[in-house]
Amino acid sequence: MPDLAPHQCAAVERALALIDRYGGAILADDVGLGKSYVAARVAAEWSRRGSEIEIMVPASLVAQWRETLREFDVEARIITHDALITDSMLGEGERFLVVDEAHAFRNRKTQRWCALARRSVASRLLLVTATPICNSADDLLALVSLIAADDALRDTGVASIDDAFAVRDGPSLDVIVRELVIRRERDVLPPELAFGALERRVIRHPIVDAPIDALQFPLSSSAPLLRQFLWRRSESSPAALLESTRRQLRFYDRVIESGRALSRRDYRQAFAAEEDADAFQQILFWDMLAPADGFDTNAIREEMRRLTDIRAIVERAEDAKATLLDAALTDEPTLIFTGAAATARTL
């Protein structure tokens, strides 16, 4: 079994203590501190105690985790995030679950989150992510809800975890993080393991002033959330926003042509072949359609006109973000993360 660095040993001890006390913990150490090794060592301990081990990971990390588990002599079942929704195979004994890249479960309204919540009932759980908050504090609440009951911290003065997040009660949130989250920065590394300081800069950029807030989403029961999502696509890149508007126009075309609200099968035939089709419709839009036998064709045509206006504005606009990014790049190899395939193609 590999030797761990002192900061990793400390994280293992802390994780085991939290899991013993609450049934779960969130390991949110900064990038480069060896969270996978810590998680594997914790899993090895629960395996020694007789628990079955399950590891939930993105498909791209399966091979990496197999190698890590071999190093720590841990037998575990590896399940991808996507397979979790349909996987019903459960062991009969006690189970210990590790979820890597756990920020993928930051939305309690998704099928993925619900599947993990069901699977982790009566099991111990370690959530691993360097980014427990991606958009708002509610991301962290979704993770905390997986490992602790609403009143789990009553003895520490937090009567309700949900209420503390709802009102953004700072002192209570501090208690929640202190009790349930392991989070260290890179300054815990000893000199021999540090490989240089990272320069951190935030570069703010303007986005296209498009009339997204005028969209009504006549077939949807949650237009405000969908408008917010389109703003996020605009923040990613003009190309990502154009991709979403193009697909939405295609969707409305299909509805008008068919003369009926599309079925789920019709919908998948229209969009499933797209390389990132789930970025908009499959994740959000389908669950928010208001099922109905009829629809207002005029309302849909008006919405299509608004989408066409948005597309024209975006096509004429300058991509200010790309310009700033180009200026920030150096001759060094660069790794750029984006959630939109259209943004990646543009870059």
C-alpha positions, 0 to 999 in steps of 0.5 A: 500500500502506498505511503501517504504524505502527512497532509493526506494522513491527516485527511484520512483520519479526519474523514474516518472520524466524520464518517463514523460520526455522521455517516458521510463526509465531503473531501474538497481539498484543492487540486493537487493534494491527492484526494484520490489517494486519500479516498482510496485509503479510506475505502481500504479501511472500510473494506478491512471493516467488512464493508462492500466498496462501490466507487462512482466516477465519470467514465473517463476516470474508470481506468485511473481508479482501477489502478489506484484501487490496485495500489491500495489492494481494494476490491471495489465495484466501479460504477460510472455516473451515467450508469448510476441512474439505471444500476440496481445491483446492490450487495447484501452487506454494509456498503461504503461509497466513494463518489469522485467528481461529486460536484456532478451531483450538485442539483437535487432535482436531477435523476442523477442526484436522486439515484445517488440519494437512493443508493446511499441510504443506510450506506456510508458515503465519501464525496470527493470534489475540488469544487463543491460550489460551482454556481451557488451555495445551493450546490454545497447544500445538495452534497451535504444533503447526501451525507447528513440529515437536516438536523444532524448538526443540532448539537452544534447549534444548527437546528436545520441545515436546509434553513441555514442555507435558505437564509444564508446564515453565515455562522451556521454555514461556517459550522456546517463546513467545519463539521462536514467538509475537509478543505485545505489549500496547497499551502499544506504541502511540505516544500519537497512536494510543492512544485511552484505557486499558481497564479490566480487571476479572474478576468471578467468579460462582457456578454452579448446584450441579447433579449433573452429575458423576453423569451416566454418558452410557451411549452415550458412550465419553468421559463425563468430557469430556462432563461437563466440557463440561456444566459449561462450559455451566453457566458460560455460563448456566443457560439454556445448560445447560437447552438441552443437557439438553433436547436430550440428553433428546430424543436419548435419547427418539429412541433408545428410540422407535426401538429402536436406536442412531441413525445419523448421518442420524437424529441430524442430522434430530433436531438440525440444525435447532437454531440452535446444535445443534453446540454440544454434540452435533455437535462432541463427542457424535457423535465419542464415541459408542461404536458398538454394535448394542444398548444398555441401555434401563434405563441410558438411562432412569436417565440421563434421570432424572438429566438431569430432576433436573438440569433441575429444579434449574437451573430453580429456581436464580437466575441469579447471573451475569446479576445480576452482569452487570446490576450491572456494565453502564453507560449505554455501549454494551456488547459481550458475547461468548458461545458459546451462543445460549441465553445470548444469548437470556437476556441 
